[in-house]
Amino acid sequence: MPGSLTQSFVRAGRRARLTVCVAAVLSFAVAAPARAQSTSVDSIPGTLVRFEMVRIPGEPPLWIGRTEVTWDMYDAFALSRPDSTGEGLRGGADAVARPTRPYGAPDYGWGHAGFPVISVAYTAALAFCEWLSARTGKTYRLPSEAEWSRVAELAASGGTLAASSRDALAWHAGNSGGRTHRVGEKDRDALGLHDLFGNAAEWVTGGDRRPVTRGGSFRDAAERVGPDARAVQDDTWNERDPQIPQSRWWLSDAPFVGFRIVREP
């Protein structure tokens, strides 16, 4: 992909120009969800990036990304310059810091366009949400753990992911080949979401305001992927980062961690 994050950061000493050449809306030929939900196609002003949000039933109302945040979306943030947003800029997007150069290739060479963003720290996911909110005038954020659990219970039709459903819905250690996959290749769950379980584990904000990941990832055993999967960052997630202090943007040894966004009505 021209202008991708990995390609740009490996160019010695040069700041990459933002060129996001992305298909307008990611669409997937998959079975219809058990419950048809309202959807919205959102966009990032000044780019060709489009992404789908799905309305979650219940109160308070909530919209959640149909897929995990992709590199296409994240590149629009990471490669933008404060003076390059033009008329599409709203609010204080210029004030949001951009990611520093990562240690190594953050996508591990597994795939970029259409793949879930990985190797991102919790603070980087928060910064993306802040930037996206400022760019669009809408409020995007990470889900709370309670919100994610509510979504997962509905997505799994009762809170338990049946063994017979795992291969159809989730990338796990038994079928992933040890890597992430393009979003939307697995079937939609009961809410119409892709990859809520498996592929990349998803950052959420815990009840104590501490970050945790939920859902499990491609490296977890099949039985450990699902609504109950939960992990807390430890030192092994950033072992190879030689910086002192270590990067607040990247996790050098956590290619299994990504995130999904929610939008307030």
C-alpha positions as CSV (number, residue, x, y, z in Angstrom):
1,M,0.0,0.0,0.0
2,P,1.6,3.4,-1.0
3,G,2.3,5.5,2.1
4,S,1.7,2.7,4.6
5,L,3.0,3.1,8.1
6,T,5.6,0.4,7.9
7,Q,6.9,1.5,4.5
8,S,7.1,5.1,5.7
9,F,8.9,4.6,8.9
10,V,11.7,2.4,7.3
11,R,12.7,5.3,5.1
12,A,15.7,6.7,6.9
13,G,15.1,10.1,8.3
14,R,12.3,11.1,6.1
15,R,8.8,12.1,7.2
16,A,6.2,10.3,5.1
17,R,3.5,12.1,3.2
18,L,0.0,11.0,4.0
19,T,-1.4,9.1,1.0
20,V,-4.3,7.0,2.0
21,C,-5.6,5.1,-1.0
22,V,-8.2,2.9,0.6
23,A,-11.3,1.3,-0.8
24,A,-14.3,3.3,0.2
25,V,-16.1,0.9,2.4
26,L,-15.0,-2.5,3.6
27,S,-17.7,-4.9,2.6
28,F,-17.7,-8.6,3.3
29,A,-19.6,-11.5,1.6
30,V,-20.7,-13.3,4.8
31,A,-23.8,-14.7,6.3
32,A,-26.3,-12.2,7.7
33,P,-26.2,-11.8,11.5
34,A,-28.9,-13.4,13.6
35,R,-30.2,-9.9,14.5
36,A,-30.2,-7.2,11.9
37,Q,-28.7,-4.1,13.5
38,S,-28.7,-0.4,12.4
39,T,-25.5,0.5,10.8
40,S,-23.6,3.7,9.9
41,V,-20.8,4.4,7.5
42,D,-18.4,6.9,9.1
43,S,-15.5,8.5,7.4
44,I,-12.2,10.4,8.1
45,P,-12.4,13.9,6.5
46,G,-9.7,14.5,4.0
47,T,-9.1,10.8,3.2
48,L,-10.8,8.0,1.4
49,V,-11.1,6.0,4.6
50,R,-14.6,4.7,5.5
51,F,-15.6,2.4,8.3
52,E,-18.8,0.8,9.5
53,M,-20.3,1.3,12.9
54,V,-23.1,-1.0,14.3
55,R,-25.7,0.2,16.8
56,I,-25.9,-2.0,19.9
57,P,-29.4,-2.5,21.3
58,G,-30.1,-1.3,24.8
59,E,-29.6,1.8,27.0
60,P,-27.6,3.8,26.9
61,P,-27.3,3.6,23.1
62,L,-23.9,2.8,21.7
63,W,-22.3,2.3,18.3
64,I,-19.3,0.0,17.9
65,G,-17.0,-0.7,15.0
66,R,-18.0,-3.6,12.8
67,T,-14.3,-4.6,12.7
68,E,-11.2,-3.8,14.7
69,V,-9.4,-0.6,13.7
70,T,-7.4,-1.3,10.6
71,W,-4.0,-0.1,9.5
72,D,-5.9,2.0,6.9
73,M,-7.6,3.9,9.6
74,Y,-4.5,4.1,11.9
75,D,-2.2,5.3,9.1
76,A,-4.5,8.3,8.5
77,F,-3.6,9.3,12.0
78,A,0.0,8.2,12.3
79,L,1.1,9.6,9.0
80,S,-0.8,12.9,9.1
81,R,1.0,16.1,9.9
82,P,-0.6,18.9,11.9
83,D,-0.4,21.2,8.9
84,S,-1.7,18.7,6.3
85,T,-5.3,18.3,7.3
86,G,-6.6,21.4,5.5
87,E,-10.3,22.3,5.6
88,G,-11.3,18.8,6.9
89,L,-9.7,19.7,10.3
90,R,-12.1,20.2,13.1
91,G,-11.5,20.9,16.8
92,G,-8.1,20.3,18.2
93,A,-6.7,17.5,16.0
94,D,-3.5,19.4,15.5
95,A,-2.8,19.3,19.2
96,V,-2.8,15.5,19.3
97,A,0.7,14.0,19.2
98,R,1.5,11.5,16.5
99,P,3.2,8.1,17.0
100,T,7.0,8.0,17.0
101,R,9.0,5.7,14.8
102,P,8.4,2.1,16.0
103,Y,11.1,-0.4,16.9
104,G,10.9,-2.8,13.9
105,A,7.9,-3.3,11.6
106,P,4.8,-3.1,13.7
107,D,2.7,-5.2,11.2
108,Y,5.3,-8.0,11.3
109,G,5.0,-8.3,7.5
110,W,1.7,-10.2,7.9
111,G,-0.4,-7.7,5.9
112,H,-1.3,-4.1,6.1
113,A,-4.2,-2.7,4.1
114,G,-7.4,-4.2,5.5
115,F,-5.6,-5.9,8.4
116,P,-6.1,-5.0,12.1
117,V,-3.7,-2.5,13.5
118,I,-1.4,-4.3,16.0
119,S,1.5,-3.7,18.3
120,V,-0.2,-0.5,19.6
121,A,0.0,0.6,23.2
122,Y,-3.1,1.5,25.1
123,T,-2.0,5.2,25.2
124,A,-1.7,5.1,21.4
125,A,-5.2,3.8,21.0
126,L,-6.5,6.6,23.3
127,A,-4.6,9.2,21.2
128,F,-6.2,7.8,18.0
129,C,-9.7,8.1,19.4
130,E,-8.9,11.7,20.5
131,W,-7.6,12.6,17.1
132,L,-10.5,10.9,15.3
133,S,-13.0,12.8,17.5
134,A,-11.3,16.1,16.8
135,R,-11.2,15.4,13.0
136,T,-14.9,14.4,12.7
137,G,-16.7,16.4,15.5
138,K,-18.0,13.1,16.8
139,T,-17.0,11.4,20.1
140,Y,-15.1,8.2,19.6
141,R,-13.3,6.3,22.4
142,L,-12.3,2.9,23.5
143,P,-15.1,0.8,25.1
144,S,-15.2,0.3,28.8
145,E,-14.8,-3.3,29.9
146,A,-18.4,-3.3,31.0
147,E,-19.5,-2.1,27.5
148,W,-17.3,-4.7,25.8
149,S,-18.7,-7.5,28.0
150,R,-22.3,-6.4,27.2
151,V,-21.5,-6.5,23.5
152,A,-19.7,-9.9,23.8
153,E,-22.7,-11.4,25.6
154,L,-25.0,-10.3,22.8
155,A,-22.5,-11.3,20.1
156,A,-22.2,-14.8,21.5
157,S,-26.0,-15.2,21.9
158,G,-26.0,-15.6,25.7
159,G,-22.4,-15.0,26.8
160,T,-20.9,-18.4,25.8
161,L,-19.1,-19.0,22.5
162,A,-20.0,-22.5,21.5
163,A,-17.1,-24.7,20.4
164,S,-18.9,-25.4,17.2
165,S,-18.9,-21.6,16.4
166,R,-15.3,-20.8,17.2
167,D,-13.7,-21.8,13.8
168,A,-16.4,-19.9,12.0
169,L,-16.1,-16.7,14.0
170,A,-12.6,-16.5,15.4
171,W,-8.9,-16.7,14.4
172,H,-7.2,-18.7,17.2
173,A,-4.0,-20.7,17.6
174,G,-5.6,-23.7,16.0
175,N,-6.5,-22.0,12.7
176,S,-4.6,-18.8,12.4
177,G,-1.2,-20.0,11.3
178,G,0.4,-17.8,14.0
179,R,-0.6,-14.5,12.6
180,T,-3.4,-11.9,12.2
181,H,-5.7,-12.0,9.2
182,R,-7.6,-9.4,7.2
183,V,-10.6,-8.2,9.0
184,G,-14.0,-9.6,7.9
185,E,-12.7,-13.0,6.7
186,K,-14.6,-14.8,9.4
187,D,-18.4,-14.9,9.7
188,R,-20.3,-12.2,11.5
189,D,-21.4,-12.9,15.0
190,A,-25.0,-12.4,16.3
191,L,-24.6,-8.6,16.3
192,G,-23.1,-8.5,12.9
193,L,-19.5,-7.8,14.1
194,H,-16.3,-9.4,12.9
195,D,-13.4,-10.6,15.0
196,L,-14.7,-9.6,18.3
197,F,-13.2,-12.8,19.5
198,G,-9.7,-13.8,18.3
199,N,-7.5,-12.2,15.6
200,A,-6.3,-9.2,17.6
201,A,-7.1,-8.9,21.3
202,E,-8.8,-5.6,22.0
203,W,-7.9,-2.8,24.4
204,V,-10.7,-1.7,26.8
205,T,-10.7,0.5,29.8
206,G,-11.3,-1.5,33.0
207,G,-13.6,-0.4,35.8
208,D,-10.6,0.8,37.8
209,R,-9.5,2.8,34.7
210,R,-6.7,0.4,34.0
211,P,-6.2,-1.0,30.5
212,V,-6.9,-4.6,29.8
213,T,-7.4,-6.6,26.6
214,R,-10.5,-8.7,25.9
215,G,-11.6,-11.4,23.5
216,G,-8.3,-13.3,23.1
217,S,-6.1,-13.3,20.0
218,F,-4.8,-15.5,17.2
219,R,-2.1,-16.9,19.5
220,D,-4.6,-18.2,22.1
221,A,-5.9,-21.7,22.2
222,A,-9.4,-22.0,20.8
223,E,-11.0,-22.6,24.2
224,R,-9.3,-19.5,25.5
225,V,-10.9,-17.2,22.9
226,G,-14.3,-15.7,23.6
227,P,-16.3,-13.4,25.9
228,D,-14.4,-14.4,29.0
229,A,-10.9,-13.9,27.5
230,R,-9.0,-11.2,29.4
231,A,-5.3,-10.2,29.7
232,V,-3.3,-7.6,31.4
233,Q,-0.1,-6.2,29.9
234,D,3.2,-7.4,31.4
235,D,6.9,-6.8,30.6
236,T,7.0,-9.5,27.9
237,W,4.8,-7.3,25.7
238,N,7.7,-4.8,25.2
239,E,10.9,-6.8,25.9
240,R,12.8,-5.7,22.8
241,D,12.2,-2.0,22.9
242,P,15.6,-0.5,23.7
243,Q,14.3,3.0,24.5
244,I,14.4,4.4,28.0
245,P,11.7,5.2,28.8
246,Q,10.0,2.7,26.5
247,S,7.7,3.9,23.8
248,R,4.2,5.0,24.8
249,W,3.1,4.3,21.3
250,W,4.3,0.8,20.4
251,L,4.6,-2.6,21.9
252,S,7.6,-4.3,20.3
253,D,6.5,-7.8,21.3
254,A,2.7,-7.7,21.3
255,P,1.6,-8.2,17.7
256,F,-1.5,-9.8,19.1
257,V,-2.9,-6.5,20.5
258,G,-5.2,-4.1,18.6
259,F,-8.4,-2.2,19.4
260,R,-12.0,-1.5,18.4
261,I,-13.7,1.9,18.8
262,V,-17.1,2.9,20.0
263,R,-19.0,6.1,19.2
264,E,-21.3,8.0,21.4
265,P,-24.6,8.9,19.7
